[in-house]
Amino acid sequence: MNLHWLDIGTLSIYLVGIIATGIYFSRKNTSTEEYFVGGRSFAGWVVGFSLVGTSISSITFLAFPADSFKTAWLRYLPNLMLPVGIVIASYVYLPFFRRGKITSAYEYLEGRFGPSIRVYGAGAFIITQLVRLSMILYLLSLVLHEMLGLSPFMCILVGGTFVALYTIIGGIDAVIWTDVVQTLVLTLGSILCLGIIIHKLPGGLGQIFSVAIREHKFSLSELTDGKLSPVPWGFSLERKTVMMMFFLGLTTWLTEYSTNQNTIQRYCASKNVHEARKAMWVCVCCSLPIWTFYMFLGTSLFAFFDSFPTSETTEMLTGARKAEQVLPFFIMNYLPPGVTGLVIAAALAAAMSSLDSIINAVATVGIVDIYRRHLVKGREDKHYLKVAWIFASVAAAVMIGGAILLAKSDTKTLQDTATILASLFAGGLLGMYMLGFLTKKGDARAVGFGIGATILFTCWTMLSSKQLLPKALEVPFDLYYTIIIGNFVMFVVGFIAGTLLPKKKRDLTNLTVWTQDGTPLE
């Protein structure tokens, strides 16, 4: 599709600005301390906006509007547990990552359980994030293909190379500051979309609410046989309920803020613990309104196409087309010149703010937890900085190659494979950290039993989901809750093994909530 010159100009200004940021910060990267954590000098508000950018990916830009457009607001509920997760993370988790000059989330695992568990945690992170990189870039290529008419291969190659360039040369400084810009662009683009919908609707904002209320679009319902069915409030492992969606959200956010290097690295980049806590609350205060806005944008699109129906959007509602196409369809067909370019930039920002963080985090973990810790010890810092660039380049190459593989192959099969890999390697990480933070039980042996049990549990759920087991052996719970039960399995098995195995004397000072010595946090 041909873009207006105003759209091309808007996109060009945005892309040049991002590249210029990477080049500017490349001059500062003279050490791994600067490249990985920015000299630990960032103010809380900057880190907070960066956390927002990292958490708001293509999934937010595409899936949130699609979900509320086609169904209702049920899947928004897990997001409401972010403030609860932040309260716990800022006062329980944060101290373990701010004592000493920790750079990686997995350094804690070595102190608490031993070097083998640190390698497991780091390896699991690298594998799952490489898979995630490919998936996000592939999703971005689909959006750009639909909006710009370029081939998926060209979208992958250009988009991946662009992100890799400013991330590799700019380090964490470029990642954080470009994430701030991308968050602002993403927010502005979505506001413009809503403004144009309200302007074009005969009844304006009131019409959106009246249509949504009439069609129960604000309800806590799921789509069943083409109709919205309200879900109950109670606790149940057999079906989706309101309380279980809240519990799922809490599990997700506790995992994000205790085990994810993308987040922990921001803790480490903050000036001090006060600024790190401020960053976490900035993230809450910005993320929740943005997520709410994107859900409301989907509801508004439903009201808009209720007044101005098209065959394409009707097919999105019936399932003949993917609902994730609704926002790109609106952008390319209903926005005026200039605004279209800005919103396309917002689509790019949604993906790039996640991709750049992951590439830098993978390089950090690869160097700090594996290369410098086990493979090549005692070299000068410049050596590790150069190898970090190589690690980041390899991550980018895997990202591009994986996205091309997704584009050329049976997408559903590859997505299933990616999900299996992520579940097998990363399942139970929250349970592992909870065992470390909240108890004095366990060492590498106990955690090893927990890992084994969690992998077996994950395999069971996957075989059951593929209907490869006899009826009597199928899982008796909704697979939506696999992450909750998997972490519970890790914690319980690790705790029991830690209780029964012969104890080895270890110093746990400042490694559990029960053994903190009151050392001031940095």
C-alpha positions in Angstrom: 0.0 0.0 0.0 1.3 3.4 -0.9 1.9 5.8 2.0 1.3 9.5 1.9 4.4 11.6 2.0 3.4 12.9 5.4 3.3 9.3 6.8 6.7 8.6 5.2 8.1 11.7 6.8 6.7 10.9 10.2 8.1 7.3 10.1 11.5 8.6 8.9 11.8 11.1 11.8 10.9 8.4 14.3 13.4 5.8 12.9 16.2 8.3 12.5 15.7 9.5 16.0 15.9 5.9 17.4 19.1 5.2 15.5 20.6 8.5 16.5 20.0 7.6 20.2 21.9 4.3 19.8 24.8 6.1 18.1 24.9 8.8 20.8 25.0 6.3 23.7 27.6 4.1 21.9 30.2 6.6 23.0 29.6 5.8 26.6 30.0 2.1 26.4 33.6 1.7 27.5 32.9 -1.0 30.1 30.5 -3.9 30.8 29.2 -2.0 33.9 28.0 0.8 31.5 26.8 -1.6 28.8 24.8 -3.8 31.1 23.5 -1.5 33.8 24.3 2.1 32.6 26.7 2.7 35.4 23.8 2.2 37.9 22.9 5.9 37.5 19.3 6.0 36.2 16.5 8.0 37.9 13.4 6.1 38.9 11.1 7.8 36.4 13.3 6.9 33.5 13.6 3.3 34.5 9.8 3.2 35.2 9.0 4.4 31.7 11.4 1.8 30.3 9.7 -0.9 32.3 6.4 0.2 30.7 7.9 0.0 27.2 9.3 -3.5 27.9 6.0 -4.8 29.2 3.9 -3.3 26.4 4.8 -5.4 23.3 3.0 -6.3 20.1 0.7 -8.4 22.3 -0.7 -5.2 23.9 -1.0 -3.4 20.6 -2.7 -6.3 18.8 -4.2 -8.7 21.3 -5.8 -6.3 23.8 -7.9 -4.5 21.2 -8.7 -7.7 19.5 -9.9 -9.4 22.6 -12.2 -6.6 23.7 -13.4 -6.2 20.1 -14.4 -9.8 19.7 -15.2 -10.8 23.3 -15.3 -8.7 26.5 -13.0 -7.7 29.3 -12.3 -11.0 31.2 -8.7 -11.3 30.2 -8.0 -7.8 31.4 -8.4 -9.0 35.0 -4.9 -10.4 35.6 -3.5 -6.9 34.9 -5.3 -5.5 38.0 -3.0 -7.6 40.2 0.1 -5.7 39.1 -0.1 -3.2 42.1 -0.3 -6.2 44.5 2.6 -7.8 42.8 4.6 -4.6 43.0 4.0 -4.2 46.8 5.4 -7.7 47.3 8.2 -7.3 44.9 9.4 -3.9 46.1 9.7 -5.0 49.7 10.3 -8.7 49.6 12.2 -9.3 46.3 14.1 -6.1 45.7 16.4 -6.3 48.8 17.9 -9.6 47.4 18.8 -7.8 44.1 20.1 -4.5 45.5 22.7 -5.9 48.0 26.1 -5.9 46.3 26.6 -5.1 42.7 24.4 -7.8 41.2 23.9 -7.5 37.4 22.0 -10.7 36.7 18.8 -12.1 38.3 20.6 -15.5 38.4 23.5 -14.5 40.6 21.1 -14.9 43.5 20.5 -18.5 42.6 24.2 -19.3 43.0 24.4 -17.7 46.4 21.3 -19.5 47.6 21.5 -22.9 45.9 24.8 -23.2 44.1 26.4 -22.6 40.7 24.5 -25.4 38.8 21.2 -23.8 39.6 22.5 -20.4 38.5 23.4 -22.0 35.1 20.0 -23.6 34.9 18.2 -20.4 35.5 20.4 -18.5 33.1 20.1 -21.1 30.4 16.4 -21.3 30.8 16.1 -17.6 30.4 18.3 -17.5 27.3 16.4 -20.3 25.5 12.9 -18.9 26.3 13.9 -15.3 25.4 15.4 -16.4 22.1 12.1 -18.1 21.3 10.2 -15.0 22.4 12.4 -12.7 20.2 11.5 -14.7 17.1 7.8 -14.7 17.9 7.6 -11.0 18.5 9.6 -10.1 15.3 7.3 -12.5 13.4 4.2 -10.8 14.8 5.7 -7.4 13.9 6.4 -8.6 10.3 2.7 -9.6 10.0 1.6 -6.1 11.1 4.0 -4.4 8.7 3.1 -6.7 5.9 -0.6 -5.8 6.3 0.0 -2.1 6.7 2.8 -1.5 4.2 2.4 -4.3 1.7 6.0 -5.4 2.0 6.8 -9.1 1.9 7.0 -10.8 5.4 10.7 -11.7 4.6 11.6 -8.0 4.0 9.7 -6.9 7.1 11.6 -9.4 9.2 15.0 -8.5 7.7 14.6 -4.8 7.9 12.8 -4.7 11.3 15.2 -7.1 12.9 18.4 -5.4 11.6 17.1 -2.0 12.7 16.4 -3.1 16.3 19.7 -5.1 16.4 21.7 -2.1 15.3 20.8 0.5 17.9 20.6 -2.2 20.7 24.0 -3.7 20.0 25.9 -0.4 19.7 23.9 1.5 22.4 23.7 -1.0 25.2 21.3 -0.6 28.1 21.5 3.2 27.9 20.0 3.2 24.4 17.5 0.5 25.4 16.2 2.4 28.3 16.0 5.8 26.6 14.5 4.5 23.4 11.9 2.6 25.5 10.9 5.9 27.1 10.4 7.4 23.6 8.6 4.4 22.3 6.2 4.4 25.3 5.3 8.0 24.5 4.8 7.3 20.8 2.7 4.2 21.6 0.5 6.2 23.9 0.1 9.1 21.6 -0.7 6.8 18.6 -3.5 5.0 20.5 -5.0 8.3 21.8 -5.2 9.6 18.2 -6.9 6.4 17.1 -9.6 6.8 19.8 -10.0 10.5 19.0 -10.7 9.7 15.4 -13.2 7.0 16.3 -15.1 9.4 18.6 -15.0 12.1 15.9 -16.4 9.8 13.2 -19.2 8.2 15.3 -22.5 10.2 15.1 -23.0 9.8 18.8 -19.4 10.3 19.8 -18.1 8.9 23.1 -21.6 8.3 24.4 -22.4 6.0 21.4 -19.4 3.8 22.4 -20.7 3.3 25.9 -24.3 2.7 24.8 -23.3 0.1 22.2 -20.9 -1.6 24.6 -23.5 -1.8 27.4 -26.1 -3.0 25.0 -23.9 -5.8 23.7 -22.3 -6.6 27.2 -18.8 -5.7 25.9 -17.7 -4.5 29.3 -18.8 -7.7 31.0 -16.5 -10.4 32.5 -17.4 -13.0 30.0 -15.9 -15.4 27.6 -17.1 -16.4 24.1 -18.9 -19.7 24.0 -20.6 -20.9 20.8 -20.6 -17.4 19.4 -22.2 -15.8 22.6 -20.7 -14.0 25.6 -21.2 -16.0 28.7 -20.5 -14.4 32.2 -17.9 -16.3 34.3 -18.5 -17.1 38.0 -16.6 -15.3 40.8 -15.5 -18.3 42.9 -12.3 -20.4 43.0 -12.1 -23.3 40.6 -9.3 -25.2 38.8 -11.7 -26.7 36.3 -12.9 -23.4 34.5 -12.1 -19.7 34.3 -13.5 -17.7 37.2 -13.0 -14.1 38.2 -11.0 -15.0 41.3 -8.8 -17.4 39.5 -8.0 -14.8 36.8 -6.9 -12.5 39.6 -4.7 -15.3 41.1 -3.3 -16.0 37.6 -2.4 -12.4 37.3 -0.6 -12.3 40.7 1.4 -15.4 39.7 2.4 -13.8 36.4 3.5 -10.5 38.0 5.4 -12.2 40.9 7.2 -14.2 38.2 8.0 -11.1 36.1 9.4 -9.2 39.1 11.4 -12.0 40.6 12.8 -14.1 37.8 12.9 -12.0 34.6 16.3 -10.5 33.8 14.6 -7.8 31.7 13.1 -6.5 34.9 15.8 -7.3 37.4 18.3 -5.5 35.1 16.3 -2.3 35.6 16.5 -2.7 39.4 20.3 -2.9 39.0 20.4 0.1 36.6 18.7 2.4 39.1 20.7 4.9 41.3 19.6 3.3 44.5 16.8 1.2 46.1 14.6 4.3 46.5 14.8 5.0 42.8 14.2 1.3 41.9 11.0 1.3 44.0 10.0 4.5 42.4 10.5 2.9 38.9 8.2 0.0 39.9 5.4 2.4 40.9 5.9 4.6 37.8 5.4 1.4 35.8 2.2 0.6 37.7 0.8 4.1 37.3 1.5 4.1 33.5 0.9 0.5 32.5 -2.6 0.0 34.0 -4.0 3.1 32.2 -2.4 2.1 29.0 -3.7 -1.5 29.2 -7.1 -0.1 30.1 -7.0 2.3 27.2 -6.1 -0.5 24.7 -9.0 -2.6 25.9 -11.3 0.4 25.6 -9.9 1.0 22.1 -11.0 -2.5 21.1 -14.5 -1.9 22.5 -14.6 1.4 20.6 -13.6 -0.3 17.4 -16.6 -2.7 18.0 -18.9 0.3 18.3 -17.4 2.0 15.2 -17.8 -1.1 13.0 -21.3 -1.6 14.4 -22.1 1.7 12.8 -19.9 1.3 9.8 -19.8 -2.5 9.1 -17.4 -4.0 6.6 -17.1 -7.5 5.3 -13.6 -7.7 6.8 -14.5 -6.8 10.3 -17.6 -9.0 10.2 -15.3 -11.9 9.4 -13.1 -11.0 12.3 -16.1 -11.2 14.7 -17.2 -14.6 13.2 -13.6 -16.1 13.3 -13.1 -16.3 9.5 -10.3 -13.7 10.0 -8.1 -13.2 13.0 -9.4 -10.5 15.4 -5.8 -9.2 15.8 -6.2 -7.7 12.3 -8.8 -5.2 13.5 -6.5 -2.3 14.6 -4.2 -2.5 11.6 -7.3 -2.6 9.3 -8.6 0.6 11.0 -5.2 2.3 10.8 -4.7 1.7 7.1 -8.3 2.6 6.1 -9.6 5.3 8.4 -6.7 7.5 9.6 -5.7 10.7 7.8 -2.3 11.2 6.3 0.4 12.0 8.9 -1.6 10.3 11.7 -1.3 7.0 9.9 2.5 7.3 9.9 2.6 8.1 13.6 0.4 5.1 14.5 2.5 2.8 12.4 5.5 4.1 14.4 3.5 3.2 17.5 3.1 -0.4 16.2 6.9 -0.5 15.6 7.5 1.0 19.1 5.3 -1.7 20.7 7.5 -4.5 19.3 10.9 -2.7 19.4 10.6 -1.8 23.1 10.4 -5.5 23.9 13.0 -6.7 21.3 15.7 -4.4 22.4 15.3 -5.2 26.1 15.5 -8.9 25.4 18.6 -8.7 23.2 20.5 -6.7 25.8 19.3 -9.0 28.6 20.4 -12.2 26.7 23.8 -10.7 26.2 24.1 -9.7 29.8 23.1 -13.2 31.1 25.3 -14.9 28.6 28.4 -12.9 29.7 27.8 -12.6 33.4 26.3 -16.0 34.3 28.0 -18.3 31.8 30.9 -16.9 29.8 32.7 -14.9 32.5 31.6 -17.1 35.4 32.5 -20.5 33.9 34.0 -20.4 30.4 36.6 -17.6 30.3 37.6 -16.3 33.7 40.0 -13.5 34.7 40.2 -11.5 31.4 40.2 -7.7 31.3 36.8 -5.9 31.1 37.3 -4.8 27.5 37.4 -8.4 26.4 34.0 -9.1 28.0 32.6 -6.0 26.5 33.6 -7.1 23.0 32.2 -10.6 23.6 28.9 -9.0 24.8 28.6 -7.3 21.4 29.1 -10.7 19.8 26.4 -12.3 22.1 24.0 -9.5 21.3 24.7 -10.0 17.5 24.1 -13.8 17.8 20.8 -13.2 19.7 19.7 -10.8 16.9 20.7 -13.3 14.2 18.7 -16.1 16.0 15.8 -13.7 16.3 15.8 -12.9 12.5 16.4 -16.6 11.6 13.7 -17.8 13.9 11.2 -15.3 12.6 11.9 -16.3 9.0 11.4 -19.9 10.0 8.0 -19.0 11.4 7.1 -17.2 8.3 8.1 -20.0 6.0 6.8 -23.0 7.9 3.6 -24.4 9.5 3.1 -21.5 11.9 0.8 -23.3 14.2 3.2 -26.2 14.6 6.2 -23.9 15.2 4.2 -21.8 17.7 3.3 -25.0 19.6 7.0 -26.0 19.6 8.0 -22.6 20.9 5.4 -22.8 23.7 6.6 -26.3 24.6 10.3 -25.2 24.8 9.4 -22.1 26.9 7.2 -24.2 29.3 9.8 -27.0 29.7 12.7 -24.7 30.4 11.1 -21.9 32.4 8.4 -23.7 34.2 8.6 -23.4 38.0 11.1 -20.5 38.2 8.8 -18.6 40.5 8.5 -21.6 42.8 12.3 -21.9 42.8 12.8 -18.2 43.8 10.0 -18.5 46.4 11.8 -21.5 47.9 14.9 -19.4 48.1 13.4 -16.2 49.4 10.8 -17.6 51.9 12.5 -20.7 53.4 15.9 -21.8 54.7 15.3 -25.3 53.1 17.0 -26.7 50.1 20.2 -26.7 48.1 21.0 -27.6 44.5 20.0 -31.3 45.1 16.5 -30.3 46.4 16.0 -27.8 43.6 17.1 -30.5 41.1 14.2 -32.7 42.3 11.9 -29.8 42.0 13.0 -29.1 38.4 12.6 -32.7 37.5 9.1 -32.9 39.0 8.1 -29.6 37.2 9.3 -30.9 33.9 7.3 -34.1 34.3 4.2 -32.1 35.3 4.6 -29.9 32.2 5.0 -32.9 29.9 1.8 -34.4 31.4 -0.2 -31.2 30.7 1.2 -31.0 27.2 0.3 -34.6 26.3 -3.1 -34.0 27.8 -3.7 -30.9 25.8 -2.8 -32.8 22.6 -5.3 -35.6 23.7 -2.5 -38.1 23.6 -3.4 -39.7 26.9 -6.1 -42.1 28.0 -9.2 -40.3 29.4 -8.4 -41.4 33.0 -4.9 -39.8 32.8 -5.9 -36.4 31.4 -5.4 -33.4 33.6 -8.4 -32.6 35.9 -7.9 -28.8 35.7 -8.2 -26.0 33.1 -4.8 -25.7 31.3 -5.0 -21.9 31.7 -3.7 -22.6 35.3 -0.7 -24.7 34.4 1.7 -21.9 35.4 0.1 -21.7 38.9 0.2 -25.4 39.6 3.7 -25.8 38.0 5.2 -23.3 40.4 3.4 -24.9 43.3 4.9 -28.3 42.3 8.4 -26.8 42.2 8.1 -25.2 45.6 6.5 -28.2 47.4 8.9 -30.8 45.9 11.9 -28.6 46.6 10.8 -28.0 50.1 10.1 -31.6 50.9 13.4 -32.7 49.3 15.3 -30.0 51.2 13.7 -31.3 54.5 14.5 -35.0 53.9 17.9 -34.8 52.3 21.0 -34.7 54.6 21.8 -31.1 55.3 25.0 -29.3 54.1 26.2 -26.4 56.2 25.8 -23.2 54.2 25.9 -19.5 55.0 22.5 -18.0 54.1 23.1 -14.5 55.4 20.9 -12.0 53.3 19.7 -14.9 51.1 16.3 -15.5 52.8 13.7 -13.2 54.5 14.7 -15.0 57.8 18.4 -14.4 57.6 18.8 -10.7 56.7 21.4 -8.9 58.8 20.1 -5.4 58.3 22.9 -4.3 55.9 21.7 -1.1 54.2 20.5 -1.5 50.7 22.4 0.2 47.9 
